[in-house]
Amino acid sequence: MRSILPAEEVPSRELKAAQYVRMSTDAQKYSIENQAAAIAAYAARRHITIVHTYADPGRSGLRIAGRDGLQELIRDVQLGRANFDCVLVYDITRWGRFQDVDESAYYEFICKRAGIRIHYCADEFENDGSLASIVLKNIKRVAAADYSKQLSKKVFLGQCNVVTRGYWRGGPAGYGLRRMLLDENGKSKGKLEYRQRKSLKSERIILVPGPAAEQKIVRRIFSSFANEKKSRTQIAIALNADGILNARGNPWTSLTISNTLKNEAYVGHLVYNRRSQKLGEKQVSNPPDMWVRCDNAFKPIIAPRLFAKAQRRLKEVENGRILSDQVMLDRLAALLRKKGHLSLKLMMTTKGIPHCKTYTQRFGTLANVFRLVGFEPKARYCFQETAAKVNRLISAVVQDIMVEVERRHRSISFLQELRLLTVSSSVTISVTIARVVSNGEHYPGPGPRWEIQRIKYKKSDLVLIIRLEATNGGLKDYFLLPTTNLPKTKDGRMRISTRVFGEFRYETFAALMAALHQRLGGPNHRAPADHGPPRISRLPTIQDRIQIARPAPPKRQRTAVRSRRKNDHARR
């Protein structure tokens, strides 16, 4: 007898679905294959056809950053390019273990708003919007977030226990040290090479001194810094000159020398939790009272007295390099009085001026720093002000376009993050701006040069370029062209060229909208006579114009030349 599906499982028509699978570890329960098998069985029971797969193998579910599969899914839904009716996910934990459950709901709402429903195949409730499903779904989201918190605590406590017992917590050993593998009874099983790991959970790892030659190099580093008063840069240069590489096989730097001098493992101590980063948040430095220590865990390489002497000098050097805010501003003001102007290049090449990043960390931006010492910065240093101005200008133009398009009874939406217009869920238009980067004084060619700002979404159908006036003040004109017609450049920068962009130029907003409506297949709207002939739906590409301007040489001539060369070679 033919089986009959329950009422809620009988589809009104055959649905198309995309499946999303994610795996953060190699756990067998949540392997990609197991998820796909469960989703396939769910789809077969409901007569759903899977037409697309989005996958994030080896990715944490704490946040969306780094999860290219989920980002692509959300992007396709927002741009109206989803060729499916629903999304199948193994369970709520595979959608994500977001610490803010509202974030998980937000991504699901994006799909729901577009008419795409999310199915959690392995969960025991139907995600149909009923009160019971809403309550159960939120409970499971909270449980998924809490699982990550509890797991993080257990891992931290376990690592603390390992360190206090004198075992190596993990990671590569420092230069001059080696990792020794122990069995469950504490007997040695041999040294582990770089990138080798233990195979059993019952095994443990300790640190032991490495080769005598490397130990000698470590003592040389500490002695040169503490006794000979050499700088870390001088020590690195000397080691590289002798052909000595660090533990990773790379040349020494002042940073690797500094890390070596601070490493208490060279006096036999294990220290953990100097810095911590919980659940994908920003890494923080912890005070010494939060450190987990195990002193004298193994045989030291450096004498405690020499190590303490190196730490005292290291503290003196680092404290001497820390300048107050007023001292930093006074040095920059003195440079301004001497040179009469300020620039990034001048700061980088003047001795005694701190690095530009130090200034930005203290005062926010270079533009703020220049203003504090009485110098009005040039436009290229006013990044935040320029970005805000560009966003306001683009928003104003986009708003006018949306009003004009909606008057023609067409649907249109704008995605601010990508600066992307979508018309009738079929045509996408990337919006960018062209600013003056040179007035023509220092570069060949008459007049100013306009450079096109980076296009955020390069897979759109059309590109709208808003060109500013020579003073980067108001609007000058517009360019509307297919994305495939954009020139390819080696440095990635595109500049407005009359030869390339001339036929796509529109001087007024009315001419731009007439061309856009015609490109969308609306009524024939002619642009004003002084802007060239009306555009057709298929615009000529740059390759078409090159072929018209430069016809290829006859093929017979090239073939004859190759044949003569081949015959001459055969005779020889």
C-alpha positions as CSV (number, residue, x, y, z in Angstrom):
1,M,0.0,0.0,0.0
2,R,1.3,3.5,-0.8
3,S,2.4,5.4,2.3
4,I,0.8,8.8,3.0
5,L,2.8,11.7,4.4
6,P,1.5,13.6,7.4
7,A,-0.5,16.7,6.5
8,E,2.3,19.1,7.4
9,E,4.8,17.2,5.2
10,V,2.7,17.1,2.0
11,P,4.2,19.8,-0.3
12,S,2.0,21.9,-2.5
13,R,4.7,21.7,-5.2
14,E,8.1,20.3,-5.5
15,L,10.4,22.6,-3.5
16,K,14.1,23.4,-4.3
17,A,16.5,23.7,-1.4
18,A,20.0,24.7,-0.5
19,Q,21.8,22.8,2.2
20,Y,24.2,24.4,4.7
21,V,26.7,22.2,6.5
22,R,29.4,23.3,9.0
23,M,32.0,21.4,11.0
24,S,34.4,23.0,13.5
25,T,36.3,19.8,14.5
26,D,36.7,16.3,13.3
27,A,34.0,14.9,15.5
28,Q,32.2,12.0,13.8
29,K,28.8,13.1,14.9
30,Y,29.0,16.4,13.1
31,S,31.1,15.4,10.1
32,I,30.1,16.9,6.8
33,E,29.2,13.5,5.4
34,N,26.9,12.7,8.3
35,Q,25.1,16.1,8.0
36,A,24.7,15.7,4.3
37,A,23.2,12.2,4.7
38,A,20.7,13.3,7.3
39,I,19.7,16.3,5.2
40,A,19.3,14.1,2.1
41,A,17.0,11.7,4.0
42,Y,14.9,14.7,5.3
43,A,14.7,16.1,1.8
44,A,13.6,12.8,0.3
45,R,10.8,12.4,2.9
46,R,9.4,15.8,1.9
47,H,10.0,15.6,-1.8
48,I,12.5,18.5,-1.7
49,T,15.3,18.7,-4.3
50,I,18.7,20.0,-3.1
51,V,20.1,22.3,-5.8
52,H,23.0,24.0,-4.0
53,T,25.4,23.4,-1.1
54,Y,27.0,26.0,1.1
55,A,29.8,24.5,3.3
56,D,32.1,25.8,6.1
57,P,34.4,22.9,6.9
58,G,36.7,23.4,9.9
59,R,35.0,26.7,11.0
60,S,33.9,27.8,14.4
61,G,30.2,28.8,14.8
62,L,30.8,31.5,17.3
63,R,30.5,34.3,14.7
64,I,30.0,34.8,11.0
65,A,33.5,36.1,10.3
66,G,35.6,33.5,8.5
67,R,32.5,31.5,7.5
68,D,32.5,32.0,3.7
69,G,29.7,29.5,3.1
70,L,27.2,31.2,5.4
71,Q,28.3,34.7,4.1
72,E,27.7,33.6,0.5
73,L,24.3,32.2,1.4
74,I,23.2,35.4,3.1
75,R,24.6,37.5,0.2
76,D,22.8,35.4,-2.4
77,V,19.5,35.8,-0.5
78,Q,19.9,39.6,-0.1
79,L,20.8,40.1,-3.8
80,G,17.8,38.0,-4.9
81,R,20.0,35.4,-6.6
82,A,18.8,32.4,-4.5
83,N,17.4,29.8,-6.9
84,F,15.8,27.8,-4.0
85,D,12.8,28.0,-1.7
86,C,14.3,26.9,1.6
87,V,17.6,26.1,3.4
88,L,18.2,22.7,5.0
89,V,20.5,22.7,8.1
90,Y,21.3,19.7,10.2
91,D,20.4,21.4,13.5
92,I,20.5,24.8,15.2
93,T,24.1,24.3,16.4
94,R,25.3,23.9,12.7
95,W,23.6,27.3,11.9
96,G,25.9,28.7,14.6
97,R,26.7,28.9,18.3
98,F,26.5,32.7,18.3
99,Q,27.0,34.2,21.8
100,D,24.3,36.7,21.1
101,V,21.2,34.6,20.1
102,D,19.7,37.7,18.4
103,E,22.5,37.4,15.8
104,S,21.5,33.9,15.0
105,A,17.9,35.0,14.6
106,Y,18.9,38.0,12.5
107,Y,20.5,35.8,9.8
108,E,17.4,33.6,9.8
109,F,15.2,36.6,9.5
110,I,17.1,37.8,6.4
111,C,16.1,34.5,4.7
112,K,12.6,34.6,6.0
113,R,12.1,38.1,4.7
114,A,13.1,36.9,1.2
115,G,10.5,34.1,1.4
116,I,13.1,31.4,2.2
117,R,12.4,29.2,5.1
118,I,15.0,27.5,7.3
119,H,14.5,23.8,8.1
120,Y,16.5,22.2,11.1
121,C,16.4,18.6,10.0
122,A,17.6,16.8,13.1
123,D,15.7,18.9,15.7
124,E,12.5,17.5,17.1
125,F,10.3,20.5,16.3
126,E,8.9,22.0,13.0
127,N,10.2,25.5,12.3
128,D,6.8,26.7,11.2
129,G,6.5,30.0,13.3
130,S,4.2,28.5,15.9
131,L,4.6,29.5,19.5
132,A,6.0,26.1,20.5
133,S,8.6,26.2,17.7
134,I,9.6,29.8,18.6
135,V,10.2,28.9,22.3
136,L,12.0,25.6,21.5
137,K,14.2,27.3,18.9
138,N,15.3,30.1,21.3
139,I,16.0,27.6,24.1
140,K,18.2,25.6,21.7
141,R,20.0,28.8,20.6
142,V,20.8,29.6,24.2
143,A,21.9,26.1,24.9
144,A,24.2,26.2,21.8
145,A,25.8,29.4,23.0
146,D,26.1,28.1,26.6
147,Y,27.8,24.9,25.3
148,S,30.7,27.0,23.9
149,K,31.0,28.9,27.1
150,Q,31.2,25.7,29.2
151,L,33.5,24.0,26.8
152,S,35.8,27.1,27.0
153,K,35.9,26.9,30.8
154,K,36.7,23.2,30.8
155,V,39.5,23.6,28.3
156,F,41.0,26.5,30.3
157,L,40.8,24.5,33.6
158,G,42.4,21.5,31.9
159,Q,45.2,23.5,30.5
160,C,45.8,25.1,33.9
161,N,46.0,21.6,35.4
162,V,48.5,20.5,32.8
163,V,50.8,23.5,33.4
164,T,50.7,23.2,37.3
165,R,51.8,19.6,37.0
166,G,54.9,20.6,35.0
167,Y,53.7,19.4,31.5
168,W,54.0,21.4,28.3
169,R,50.5,22.8,27.4
170,G,51.1,22.7,23.7
171,G,52.6,24.6,20.8
172,P,56.2,24.6,19.4
173,A,59.1,24.8,21.8
174,G,61.5,27.8,21.8
175,Y,64.9,27.9,20.3
176,G,67.3,25.6,22.2
177,L,64.4,23.5,23.7
178,R,62.8,20.3,22.6
179,R,59.5,18.4,23.5
180,M,59.8,15.0,25.1
181,L,56.9,12.6,24.8
182,L,56.0,10.6,28.0
183,D,53.6,7.6,28.3
184,E,51.0,7.3,31.0
185,N,53.6,6.0,33.4
186,G,55.9,8.9,32.9
187,K,58.5,7.0,30.8
188,S,60.2,8.7,27.9
189,K,59.0,7.7,24.4
190,G,61.4,10.0,22.5
191,K,61.5,13.6,21.3
192,L,58.9,15.1,19.0
193,E,60.0,17.0,15.9
194,Y,58.5,20.2,14.7
195,R,54.7,19.8,13.8
196,Q,54.6,16.3,15.4
197,R,51.9,15.6,18.0
198,K,51.1,13.0,20.5
199,S,48.7,10.3,19.4
200,L,47.1,9.2,22.8
201,K,45.2,11.4,25.3
202,S,47.0,9.6,28.2
203,E,50.4,10.7,26.9
204,R,52.1,13.8,28.2
205,I,54.8,16.2,26.9
206,I,57.5,18.0,28.8
207,L,60.3,20.4,27.8
208,V,63.9,19.4,27.8
209,P,67.1,21.2,26.8
210,G,67.9,20.9,23.1
211,P,71.2,20.4,21.2
212,A,74.3,21.9,22.9
213,A,75.0,24.2,19.9
214,E,71.5,25.8,20.2
215,Q,71.9,26.2,24.0
216,K,75.2,28.0,23.3
217,I,73.4,30.4,21.0
218,V,70.7,31.1,23.7
219,R,73.4,31.9,26.3
220,R,75.1,34.2,23.7
221,I,71.8,36.1,23.2
222,F,71.4,36.7,26.9
223,S,75.0,37.6,27.5
224,S,75.1,40.0,24.6
225,F,72.0,41.8,25.8
226,A,72.6,41.8,29.6
227,N,76.5,42.0,29.9
228,E,77.6,43.6,26.6
229,K,74.7,46.0,26.4
230,K,73.9,45.3,22.8
231,S,70.5,46.1,21.4
232,R,68.1,43.5,20.2
233,T,68.5,44.7,16.6
234,Q,72.3,44.4,16.9
235,I,72.0,40.8,18.2
236,A,69.7,39.8,15.4
237,I,72.1,41.3,12.8
238,A,75.1,39.4,14.3
239,L,73.2,36.1,14.3
240,N,72.1,36.5,10.7
241,A,75.6,37.4,9.6
242,D,76.8,34.1,11.1
243,G,74.2,32.2,9.2
244,I,72.2,31.2,12.3
245,L,68.5,30.7,11.8
246,N,65.8,30.8,14.5
247,A,63.6,27.9,15.6
248,R,61.4,28.2,12.5
249,G,64.3,28.3,10.1
250,N,63.9,32.0,9.4
251,P,66.3,35.0,10.0
252,W,66.3,36.6,13.5
253,T,64.5,39.8,14.1
254,S,64.4,42.2,17.0
255,L,60.9,40.7,17.9
256,T,62.2,37.1,18.0
257,I,65.1,38.3,20.1
258,S,62.7,40.1,22.5
259,N,60.5,37.0,22.8
260,T,63.5,34.9,23.6
261,L,64.7,37.3,26.3
262,K,61.2,37.2,27.9
263,N,60.7,33.4,27.8
264,E,60.9,32.0,31.3
265,A,61.2,28.5,29.9
266,Y,65.0,29.1,29.6
267,V,65.2,29.2,33.4
268,G,63.0,26.1,33.8
269,H,59.7,27.8,34.5
270,L,56.3,27.3,32.8
271,V,54.0,30.2,32.6
272,Y,50.5,30.2,31.2
273,N,47.6,32.8,30.8
274,R,49.8,35.8,30.2
275,R,47.3,36.7,27.5
276,S,43.8,35.3,26.9
277,Q,41.2,35.5,24.2
278,K,37.8,34.1,25.1
279,L,35.3,33.0,22.5
280,G,36.7,34.9,19.6
281,E,36.9,38.2,21.5
282,K,39.8,40.6,21.4
283,Q,43.0,39.3,23.0
284,V,43.9,40.9,26.3
285,S,47.0,41.0,28.5
286,N,46.4,39.6,32.0
287,P,48.0,40.9,35.2
288,P,50.7,38.7,36.8
289,D,48.4,37.6,39.6
290,M,46.3,35.8,36.9
291,W,49.2,33.9,35.5
292,V,49.4,30.1,36.0
293,R,53.0,29.1,36.9
294,C,55.1,26.0,37.6
295,D,58.6,27.0,38.6
296,N,61.6,24.6,38.2
297,A,59.6,22.3,35.9
298,F,62.7,21.1,34.0
299,K,66.5,21.7,33.8
300,P,67.2,25.4,32.9
301,I,69.5,26.6,30.1
302,I,70.2,30.1,31.5
303,A,71.3,30.9,35.0
304,P,68.7,32.7,37.1
305,R,71.0,35.6,37.8
306,L,71.7,36.2,34.1
307,F,68.0,36.0,33.3
308,A,67.1,38.5,36.0
309,K,69.8,40.9,34.8
310,A,68.4,40.7,31.3
311,Q,64.9,41.4,32.5
312,R,66.0,44.5,34.4
313,R,67.7,45.9,31.3
314,L,64.8,44.9,29.1
315,K,62.5,46.9,31.4
316,E,64.8,49.9,31.3
317,V,64.9,49.9,27.5
318,E,61.2,49.5,27.0
319,N,60.4,52.2,29.6
320,G,62.9,54.6,28.0
321,R,61.1,54.2,24.7
322,I,57.7,55.2,26.0
323,L,57.2,58.9,25.4
324,S,54.5,61.1,26.9
325,D,51.8,62.6,24.6
326,Q,53.2,66.0,25.1
327,V,56.8,65.0,24.2
328,M,55.5,63.3,21.0
329,L,53.6,66.5,20.0
330,D,56.5,68.7,20.9
331,R,58.9,66.8,18.6
332,L,56.4,67.0,15.7
333,A,55.9,70.7,16.3
334,A,59.6,71.2,16.2
335,L,59.7,69.4,12.8
336,L,56.9,71.6,11.5
337,R,58.8,74.8,12.5
338,K,62.0,73.5,10.8
339,K,60.4,72.2,7.5
340,G,57.3,74.4,7.3
341,H,55.1,71.4,6.5
342,L,54.3,67.9,7.6
343,S,53.8,64.6,5.7
344,L,53.9,60.9,6.3
345,K,57.2,60.6,4.3
346,L,58.8,63.4,6.3
347,M,57.8,61.7,9.6
348,M,59.2,58.3,8.4
349,T,62.6,59.8,7.3
350,T,63.2,62.1,10.3
351,K,65.3,60.7,13.2
352,G,63.8,61.1,16.6
353,I,60.1,61.1,15.4
354,P,58.1,58.1,16.6
355,H,56.5,55.8,14.1
356,C,53.2,57.1,12.5
357,K,51.3,54.1,14.0
358,T,52.3,55.2,17.5
359,Y,50.8,58.6,16.8
360,T,47.6,57.1,15.4
361,Q,47.3,54.8,18.5
362,R,47.6,57.8,20.8
363,F,45.6,60.4,18.9
364,G,43.3,58.5,16.5
365,T,44.3,59.7,13.0
366,L,47.2,61.6,11.5
367,A,44.8,64.4,10.6
368,N,44.1,64.9,14.3
369,V,47.8,64.9,15.1
370,F,48.6,67.5,12.4
371,R,45.8,69.8,13.7
372,L,47.1,69.5,17.3
373,V,50.4,71.0,16.3
374,G,48.9,73.7,14.1
375,F,49.1,72.2,10.6
376,E,46.1,71.8,8.4
377,P,46.4,68.3,6.8
378,K,46.0,67.6,3.1
379,A,42.9,65.7,1.9
380,R,44.8,62.4,1.6
381,Y,45.3,62.3,5.4
382,C,41.6,63.1,6.2
383,F,40.5,59.5,5.7
384,Q,37.5,59.6,8.0
385,E,36.2,62.9,6.8
386,T,36.6,61.9,3.2
387,A,34.9,58.6,3.7
388,A,31.9,60.2,5.5
389,K,31.6,62.8,2.7
390,V,31.7,60.1,0.0
391,N,29.0,58.0,1.8
392,R,26.7,61.0,2.1
393,L,27.1,61.8,-1.6
394,I,26.5,58.3,-2.8
395,S,23.5,57.9,-0.5
396,A,22.0,61.1,-2.0
397,V,22.5,59.9,-5.6
398,V,21.2,56.5,-4.8
399,Q,18.1,57.9,-3.1
400,D,17.3,60.0,-6.2
401,I,17.8,56.9,-8.4
402,M,15.5,54.8,-6.2
403,V,12.8,57.5,-6.4
404,E,13.0,57.6,-10.2
405,V,13.0,53.8,-10.6
406,E,10.0,53.4,-8.3
407,R,8.1,55.9,-10.4
408,R,8.3,53.4,-13.2
409,H,6.7,50.8,-11.0
410,R,10.0,48.8,-10.7
411,S,11.3,47.3,-7.4
412,I,14.7,48.5,-6.3
413,S,16.8,47.9,-3.2
414,F,20.2,49.2,-2.0
415,L,22.7,47.2,0.0
416,Q,24.9,49.8,1.8
417,E,27.7,47.3,2.8
418,L,28.4,46.5,-0.9
419,R,27.1,49.8,-2.3
420,L,24.9,47.7,-4.6
421,L,21.6,48.5,-6.2
422,T,19.3,45.7,-7.3
423,V,16.5,46.5,-9.8
424,S,13.6,44.1,-10.3
425,S,15.6,41.3,-8.5
426,S,17.5,40.8,-11.8
427,V,19.9,43.7,-12.6
428,T,22.6,44.7,-10.1
429,I,24.5,48.0,-10.2
430,S,27.7,48.7,-8.2
431,V,28.0,52.4,-7.2
432,T,31.4,54.0,-6.7
433,I,33.0,57.5,-7.0
434,A,35.9,59.1,-8.9
435,R,38.0,61.7,-7.1
436,V,40.8,64.0,-8.3
437,V,44.2,62.7,-7.2
438,S,46.3,65.1,-9.1
439,N,45.9,68.6,-10.6
440,G,48.2,67.8,-13.5
441,E,51.3,69.7,-12.1
442,H,53.5,66.8,-11.3
443,Y,52.2,64.3,-14.0
444,P,52.3,64.4,-17.8
445,G,49.1,65.4,-19.6
446,P,46.8,68.4,-19.2
447,G,44.3,68.9,-16.5
448,P,43.4,66.9,-13.4
449,R,43.4,63.1,-13.0
450,W,40.4,61.2,-11.6
451,E,40.9,57.9,-9.8
452,I,38.0,55.5,-9.3
453,Q,37.4,54.3,-5.8
454,R,37.6,50.5,-5.2
455,I,34.4,48.7,-6.3
456,K,33.2,46.6,-3.4
457,Y,31.1,44.1,-5.5
458,K,32.8,43.3,-8.8
459,K,30.3,40.7,-10.0
460,S,27.5,43.2,-10.7
461,D,26.0,43.7,-14.1
462,L,26.6,47.5,-14.3
463,V,28.9,50.0,-12.6
464,L,27.8,53.6,-11.9
465,I,30.7,56.0,-11.4
466,I,30.0,59.4,-9.9
467,R,32.7,61.8,-10.8
468,L,33.5,64.8,-8.6
469,E,34.6,68.3,-9.8
470,A,38.2,69.2,-10.0
471,T,38.1,70.5,-6.4
472,N,36.5,67.3,-5.2
473,G,33.5,69.4,-4.2
474,G,30.2,68.9,-6.1
475,L,29.2,66.4,-8.8
476,K,30.6,66.8,-12.3
477,D,29.0,64.0,-14.3
478,Y,28.2,60.2,-14.3
479,F,29.4,57.1,-16.1
480,L,27.2,54.0,-16.5
481,L,28.9,51.0,-18.1
482,P,28.9,47.2,-17.9
483,T,31.3,45.7,-15.3
484,T,33.0,43.7,-18.1
485,N,34.0,47.0,-19.8
486,L,36.2,48.1,-16.9
487,P,39.9,48.2,-17.9
488,K,42.3,45.7,-16.2
489,T,45.3,47.4,-14.6
490,K,48.4,46.0,-13.1
491,D,48.3,48.1,-9.9
492,G,44.5,47.7,-9.4
493,R,43.9,51.4,-9.8
494,M,41.5,52.7,-12.5
495,R,41.6,56.2,-13.7
496,I,39.0,58.1,-15.8
497,S,40.1,58.1,-19.4
498,T,38.2,59.9,-22.2
499,R,39.2,57.2,-24.6
500,V,37.8,54.3,-22.5
501,F,34.9,56.0,-20.7
502,G,33.9,58.7,-23.2
503,E,30.9,56.9,-24.7
504,F,29.5,56.0,-21.3
505,R,29.5,59.5,-20.0
506,Y,26.3,61.4,-18.9
507,E,26.5,65.0,-17.9
508,T,23.2,65.3,-16.2
509,F,21.1,63.1,-13.9
510,A,18.2,63.1,-16.4
511,A,20.5,61.7,-19.1
512,L,21.8,59.0,-16.7
513,M,18.2,57.9,-15.8
514,A,17.2,57.8,-19.5
515,A,20.1,55.5,-20.3
516,L,19.4,53.4,-17.2
517,H,15.7,52.9,-18.2
518,Q,16.6,52.0,-21.7
519,R,19.2,49.5,-20.4
520,L,16.5,48.0,-18.2
521,G,14.3,47.5,-21.2
522,G,11.8,50.3,-20.5
523,P,10.4,52.8,-23.0
524,N,12.8,54.4,-25.4
525,H,14.3,57.5,-23.7
526,R,16.7,59.5,-25.8
527,A,19.5,61.3,-24.0
528,P,20.0,64.9,-24.9
529,A,21.6,65.6,-28.3
530,D,24.9,66.8,-26.9
531,H,25.6,63.5,-25.1
532,G,25.9,61.3,-28.1
533,P,23.4,58.7,-29.5
534,P,21.1,56.7,-27.3
535,R,22.6,53.6,-25.7
536,I,21.6,50.2,-26.8
537,S,21.0,47.2,-24.6
538,R,24.3,45.6,-25.6
539,L,27.1,48.1,-25.1
540,P,30.4,47.6,-27.1
541,T,33.3,46.3,-25.0
542,I,36.8,47.6,-24.9
543,Q,37.9,44.6,-27.0
544,D,35.4,45.5,-29.7
545,R,36.8,49.1,-29.9
546,I,40.4,47.8,-30.0
547,Q,39.6,45.4,-32.8
548,I,38.0,48.2,-34.8
549,A,40.9,50.6,-34.3
550,R,43.6,48.1,-34.8
551,P,42.8,45.4,-37.3
552,A,44.8,42.2,-36.9
553,P,47.5,41.5,-39.5
554,P,46.6,38.8,-42.1
555,K,46.9,35.3,-40.8
556,R,48.4,34.0,-44.1
557,Q,51.4,36.2,-43.7
558,R,52.2,35.0,-40.2
559,T,51.8,31.4,-41.3
560,A,54.2,31.8,-44.2
561,V,56.8,33.3,-41.9
562,R,56.6,30.4,-39.5
563,S,56.8,27.9,-42.4
564,R,60.0,29.5,-43.8
565,R,61.6,29.4,-40.3
566,K,60.6,25.8,-39.8
567,N,62.1,24.8,-43.2
568,D,65.4,26.7,-42.6
569,H,65.7,24.9,-39.2
570,A,65.2,21.5,-40.9
571,R,67.9,22.2,-43.5
572,R,70.3,23.2,-40.8
